Amino acid sequence: MAAAAGSSSVPTGAVERRRRHAGAAALKRNADTLAAELASGLRQAYLVSGEEPLLIGEAADAIRARARERGFSERTVHFIDRSTDWDALRASTGNLSLFAARRIIEIRMPGGKPGVSGAKALLAMLASADPDVLLLVLTERLDAQAQNSEWVRAIESRGVWVAVQRVTPERLPEWLRARCLRAGLTADAEALALLAARTEGNLLAADQEITKLALLAGPGPLHPTAIRDAVEDSARFSVFALGAALSQRDAARALRVLEGLRAEGEEPPLVLWAVLQALRRRAGDRTTAHLATRAMRVDRMVKGRLAGDAWDELALFVVELCGKRVLGLPARI
């Protein structure tokens, strides 16, 4: 270990504790460089944030594994919601265990907004600098305001912030190539493109499929035929995926999901429900009345009260929800 090799007279644990609480310069890492950071020793606190649950989970697993090697044999997990009593949580971190002197305090905080009381509690836990407590905070992607908050800066100054980046469609083939290599598989461009199309941005599904392919085909070249035979279509064609695309105003993605739902035989009323949920989040938008009229047309087509294809009308509806201009409404609705 590099952190311990610099001293022959001071115990390894003491060197590591000194390093963890020396107020080192701010550190921000990504998932790819976390392993090297952990190899140099542990810090007081870790913040793992991002949009990819698989990568967030793997980063957290790596931190926990390294902590266990260093004697952090106890772990308590706190799930944060609006009813969380931060004072009680902070008090519980000070209760010593009868069975383990060193422990991980894991805080899972969707949204990354602890509020005033939560921020104070996190700052207090960091300020205590207890060498037998490692703080691990897991959250979704932090917005600009959260990134500049005092509690995030405090974690950076005393520990490491692991910012997990979204694997974009452009980066997905290379990500899949690396995953294949890790599983003992080599894949050419055609195989990677097919695997990317079949799992379409779902990293967890892609990882599971690669593991399955390694078991079925064994190590070596991965042929497109093997993928076609073994990989199920894991693209996230669901009403929830449609809602996500609409919330991001991604018209191309919304239309692709809509087409997938149609191909899978989904019932139009359920799809319309998902679209209406997105419309309700637009309360106060000056185009709401126009969109409501479009929704009425879809509903009447679904019920057979208006001539036309409900799926085609749904396509127009989702495109308009994404802020794109389409055909105007006919006189009869």
C-alpha positions as CSV (number, residue, x, y, z in Angstrom):
1,M,0.0,0.0,0.0
2,A,1.5,3.4,-1.0
3,A,-0.1,5.1,1.9
4,A,1.7,2.9,4.4
5,A,5.0,2.4,2.6
6,G,6.2,5.8,3.4
7,S,6.8,5.0,7.1
8,S,8.4,2.0,8.7
9,S,8.0,3.1,12.3
10,V,4.3,4.2,12.4
11,P,1.6,1.4,12.3
12,T,-0.3,1.2,9.1
13,G,-3.6,2.0,10.8
14,A,-2.2,5.2,12.2
15,V,-0.9,6.3,8.9
16,E,-4.2,5.7,7.2
17,R,-6.1,7.5,10.0
18,R,-3.8,10.5,9.7
19,R,-4.3,10.6,6.0
20,R,-8.1,10.3,6.3
21,H,-8.4,13.2,8.6
22,A,-5.7,15.5,7.4
23,G,-8.1,17.8,5.5
24,A,-6.6,16.8,2.1
25,A,-7.3,18.9,-1.0
26,A,-10.7,18.5,-2.5
27,L,-11.1,15.2,-4.5
28,K,-13.6,14.4,-7.2
29,R,-13.3,11.1,-9.0
30,N,-15.2,9.1,-11.5
31,A,-16.0,5.4,-11.4
32,D,-13.1,4.5,-13.6
33,T,-10.5,6.1,-11.3
34,L,-12.0,5.0,-8.0
35,A,-10.0,1.7,-7.8
36,A,-6.7,3.6,-7.9
37,E,-8.0,6.0,-5.2
38,L,-9.0,3.2,-2.9
39,A,-5.7,1.4,-3.4
40,S,-3.9,4.4,-1.8
41,G,-6.0,4.1,1.4
42,L,-9.4,5.1,2.9
43,R,-10.8,8.5,3.6
44,Q,-13.3,9.7,6.1
45,A,-16.2,10.1,3.7
46,Y,-17.4,9.1,0.2
47,L,-20.2,10.6,-1.8
48,V,-21.3,8.5,-4.8
49,S,-23.8,10.3,-7.1
50,G,-25.0,9.8,-10.7
51,E,-27.7,8.5,-13.1
52,E,-26.5,4.9,-13.6
53,P,-27.7,2.6,-10.7
54,L,-25.4,-0.2,-11.8
55,L,-22.3,1.9,-11.7
56,I,-23.4,3.6,-8.4
57,G,-23.9,0.2,-6.9
58,E,-20.5,-1.1,-8.1
59,A,-18.7,2.0,-6.8
60,A,-20.4,1.5,-3.4
61,D,-19.5,-2.2,-3.4
62,A,-15.8,-1.3,-4.0
63,I,-15.8,1.2,-1.1
64,R,-17.5,-1.2,1.3
65,A,-15.0,-4.0,0.3
66,R,-12.0,-1.8,0.9
67,A,-13.5,-0.7,4.2
68,R,-14.0,-4.3,5.3
69,E,-10.4,-5.0,4.6
70,R,-9.5,-2.2,7.0
71,G,-11.6,-3.5,9.8
72,F,-14.9,-1.7,9.2
73,S,-17.0,-4.8,10.0
74,E,-20.2,-3.1,11.0
75,R,-22.6,-1.2,8.6
76,T,-25.8,0.7,9.3
77,V,-28.0,1.9,6.4
78,H,-30.3,4.9,6.6
79,F,-32.9,5.5,3.9
80,I,-33.7,9.2,3.7
81,D,-37.2,10.6,3.0
82,R,-39.3,13.6,4.2
83,S,-40.0,12.0,7.5
84,T,-36.4,11.3,8.4
85,D,-35.3,12.5,11.9
86,W,-31.8,13.8,11.2
87,D,-31.1,14.5,14.8
88,A,-31.9,10.9,15.7
89,L,-29.8,9.7,12.8
90,R,-26.9,11.9,13.9
91,A,-27.2,10.7,17.5
92,S,-27.2,7.0,16.4
93,T,-23.9,7.4,14.7
94,G,-22.3,8.2,18.0
95,N,-23.5,5.0,19.7
96,L,-20.6,2.6,19.9
97,S,-21.2,-1.0,19.0
98,L,-20.3,-3.7,21.6
99,F,-19.1,-6.0,18.8
100,A,-17.4,-3.8,16.2
101,A,-15.2,-0.7,16.8
102,R,-15.2,0.4,13.2
103,R,-18.3,0.9,11.1
104,I,-19.7,2.3,7.9
105,I,-22.6,4.8,8.1
106,E,-24.4,4.5,4.8
107,I,-26.9,7.2,3.9
108,R,-29.1,6.6,0.8
109,M,-30.6,9.9,-0.2
110,P,-32.7,10.1,-3.4
111,G,-32.6,13.5,-4.9
112,G,-29.5,14.7,-3.1
113,K,-31.4,17.4,-1.1
114,P,-31.0,16.8,2.6
115,G,-32.6,20.1,3.6
116,V,-31.4,22.4,6.2
117,S,-31.5,19.9,9.1
118,G,-30.0,17.2,7.0
119,A,-27.1,19.4,5.8
120,K,-26.4,20.4,9.4
121,A,-26.3,16.7,10.5
122,L,-24.0,15.7,7.7
123,L,-21.6,18.6,8.5
124,A,-21.6,17.6,12.2
125,M,-20.8,14.0,11.3
126,L,-18.0,15.2,9.1
127,A,-16.7,17.6,11.7
128,S,-16.5,14.9,14.4
129,A,-13.7,13.2,12.4
130,D,-14.2,9.9,14.2
131,P,-11.5,7.6,12.8
132,D,-13.7,4.6,13.5
133,V,-16.6,5.8,11.3
134,L,-16.7,5.9,7.5
135,L,-19.5,7.9,6.0
136,L,-20.9,6.7,2.7
137,V,-23.6,8.8,1.0
138,L,-25.4,7.5,-2.1
139,T,-27.6,9.7,-4.2
140,E,-28.9,10.5,-7.7
141,R,-27.2,13.0,-9.9
142,L,-26.7,16.3,-8.1
143,D,-27.9,19.5,-9.7
144,A,-25.8,22.6,-9.8
145,Q,-27.2,24.0,-6.5
146,A,-26.5,20.7,-4.7
147,Q,-23.0,20.4,-6.1
148,N,-22.1,23.8,-4.6
149,S,-23.7,23.1,-1.2
150,E,-21.7,23.2,2.0
151,W,-22.1,19.5,2.8
152,V,-20.9,18.4,-0.6
153,R,-17.8,20.7,-0.3
154,A,-17.2,19.3,3.1
155,I,-17.2,15.7,1.8
156,E,-14.8,16.7,-1.0
157,S,-12.4,18.3,1.5
158,R,-12.4,15.3,3.9
159,G,-13.0,12.5,1.5
160,V,-13.9,11.7,-2.1
161,W,-16.8,12.5,-4.4
162,V,-17.4,9.9,-7.0
163,A,-19.4,11.4,-9.8
164,V,-20.8,8.6,-11.9
165,Q,-21.4,9.8,-15.5
166,R,-24.2,8.6,-17.7
167,V,-23.1,6.3,-20.4
168,T,-24.3,8.1,-23.5
169,P,-25.3,6.2,-26.7
170,E,-22.0,7.3,-28.2
171,R,-20.1,5.8,-25.3
172,L,-22.2,2.6,-25.0
173,P,-20.3,0.4,-27.5
174,E,-17.0,1.1,-25.8
175,W,-18.5,0.5,-22.4
176,L,-19.9,-2.8,-23.7
177,R,-16.5,-3.7,-25.2
178,A,-14.8,-3.2,-21.8
179,R,-17.5,-5.3,-20.0
180,C,-17.0,-8.1,-22.6
181,L,-13.3,-8.1,-22.1
182,R,-13.8,-8.3,-18.3
183,A,-16.0,-11.4,-18.9
184,G,-13.4,-13.0,-21.2
185,L,-15.2,-12.1,-24.4
186,T,-14.0,-10.2,-27.5
187,A,-16.6,-8.5,-29.6
188,D,-16.3,-6.7,-33.0
189,A,-18.2,-3.6,-34.0
190,E,-21.1,-5.6,-35.4
191,A,-21.6,-7.6,-32.2
192,L,-21.3,-4.5,-30.0
193,A,-23.9,-2.6,-32.1
194,L,-26.3,-5.5,-31.9
195,L,-25.8,-5.9,-28.1
196,A,-26.3,-2.1,-27.7
197,A,-29.5,-2.2,-29.7
198,R,-30.9,-5.2,-27.8
199,T,-30.2,-3.6,-24.3
200,E,-30.6,0.0,-25.3
201,G,-29.0,2.0,-22.6
202,N,-30.0,-0.4,-19.8
203,L,-26.6,-1.0,-18.2
204,L,-27.9,-3.5,-15.7
205,A,-29.5,-5.6,-18.4
206,A,-26.4,-5.3,-20.6
207,D,-24.2,-6.5,-17.8
208,Q,-26.5,-9.5,-17.1
209,E,-26.6,-10.4,-20.8
210,I,-22.8,-10.3,-21.1
211,T,-22.5,-12.6,-18.0
212,K,-25.0,-15.0,-19.6
213,L,-23.2,-14.9,-22.9
214,A,-19.9,-15.7,-21.2
215,L,-21.5,-18.7,-19.5
216,L,-23.2,-20.0,-22.7
217,A,-20.4,-19.3,-25.2
218,G,-17.4,-19.4,-23.0
219,P,-14.4,-17.1,-23.4
220,G,-13.4,-16.0,-26.9
221,P,-14.9,-14.1,-29.8
222,L,-18.5,-13.1,-29.4
223,H,-20.4,-13.5,-32.7
224,P,-23.6,-11.7,-33.6
225,T,-25.3,-15.0,-34.1
226,A,-24.7,-15.9,-30.5
227,I,-26.2,-12.6,-29.4
228,R,-29.3,-13.0,-31.5
229,D,-29.8,-16.5,-30.1
230,A,-29.2,-15.7,-26.4
231,V,-30.0,-12.0,-25.7
232,E,-33.5,-11.0,-25.0
233,D,-34.7,-7.6,-26.1
234,S,-34.1,-5.6,-22.9
235,A,-34.9,-2.2,-24.3
236,R,-37.0,-0.3,-21.7
237,F,-40.2,-0.1,-23.7
238,S,-42.6,0.6,-20.8
239,V,-45.1,3.3,-20.0
240,F,-42.6,4.5,-17.3
241,A,-39.9,4.9,-19.9
242,L,-42.3,6.9,-22.0
243,G,-43.0,9.2,-19.1
244,A,-39.3,9.7,-18.5
245,A,-38.7,10.6,-22.2
246,L,-41.6,13.1,-22.0
247,S,-40.2,14.7,-18.8
248,Q,-36.9,15.2,-20.6
249,R,-38.7,16.4,-23.8
250,D,-36.8,13.9,-25.8
251,A,-39.2,13.5,-28.8
252,A,-37.1,11.0,-30.7
253,R,-36.8,8.7,-27.6
254,A,-40.5,9.1,-26.8
255,L,-41.5,8.1,-30.3
256,R,-39.2,5.1,-30.2
257,V,-40.7,3.9,-26.9
258,L,-44.2,4.5,-28.2
259,E,-43.5,2.4,-31.3
260,G,-42.1,-0.3,-29.0
261,L,-45.2,-0.3,-26.8
262,R,-47.4,-0.6,-29.9
263,A,-45.3,-3.5,-31.2
264,E,-45.6,-5.3,-27.9
265,G,-49.4,-5.0,-28.0
266,E,-49.8,-2.6,-25.1
267,E,-53.3,-1.2,-24.7
268,P,-53.7,2.4,-25.9
269,P,-55.7,3.5,-22.7
270,L,-52.7,2.6,-20.5
271,V,-50.3,4.5,-22.8
272,L,-52.7,7.5,-22.8
273,W,-52.7,7.4,-19.0
274,A,-48.9,7.7,-19.0
275,V,-48.9,10.6,-21.4
276,L,-51.6,12.4,-19.3
277,Q,-49.4,12.1,-16.2
278,A,-46.7,14.0,-18.1
279,L,-49.4,16.6,-19.2
280,R,-50.5,17.1,-15.6
281,R,-46.9,18.1,-14.7
282,R,-47.3,21.0,-17.1
283,A,-49.9,22.8,-15.1
284,G,-49.9,26.5,-15.9
285,D,-48.2,26.0,-19.3
286,R,-49.8,28.2,-21.9
287,T,-50.1,25.2,-24.3
288,T,-51.9,23.1,-21.8
289,A,-55.3,23.8,-23.3
290,H,-54.1,22.8,-26.8
291,L,-52.6,19.6,-25.5
292,A,-55.7,18.7,-23.5
293,T,-57.6,18.9,-26.8
294,R,-55.2,16.6,-28.4
295,A,-55.6,14.2,-25.5
296,M,-59.4,14.3,-25.9
297,R,-59.0,13.3,-29.6
298,V,-56.9,10.3,-28.5
299,D,-59.5,9.3,-25.9
300,R,-62.4,9.5,-28.4
301,M,-60.4,7.4,-31.0
302,V,-59.7,4.8,-28.3
303,K,-63.4,4.6,-27.5
304,G,-64.4,4.4,-31.2
305,R,-66.2,7.8,-31.0
306,L,-63.9,9.5,-33.5
307,A,-62.5,8.1,-36.8
308,G,-58.7,7.7,-36.9
309,D,-55.8,5.7,-35.6
310,A,-55.3,6.3,-31.8
311,W,-51.6,5.4,-32.1
312,D,-51.0,8.0,-34.8
313,E,-52.7,10.6,-32.7
314,L,-50.7,9.5,-29.6
315,A,-47.5,10.1,-31.7
316,L,-48.6,13.6,-32.5
317,F,-49.5,14.1,-28.8
318,V,-46.1,13.0,-27.5
319,V,-44.2,15.1,-30.0
320,E,-46.2,18.2,-29.0
321,L,-45.6,17.4,-25.3
322,C,-41.9,17.5,-26.2
323,G,-42.2,21.0,-27.5
324,K,-42.2,20.2,-31.2
325,R,-44.7,21.6,-33.8
326,V,-46.8,19.1,-35.6
327,L,-50.1,19.1,-37.7
328,G,-52.7,21.6,-36.4
329,L,-55.8,20.3,-34.8
330,P,-58.8,19.8,-37.2
331,A,-62.0,21.6,-36.7
332,R,-63.7,18.5,-35.4
333,I,-62.4,16.9,-32.2
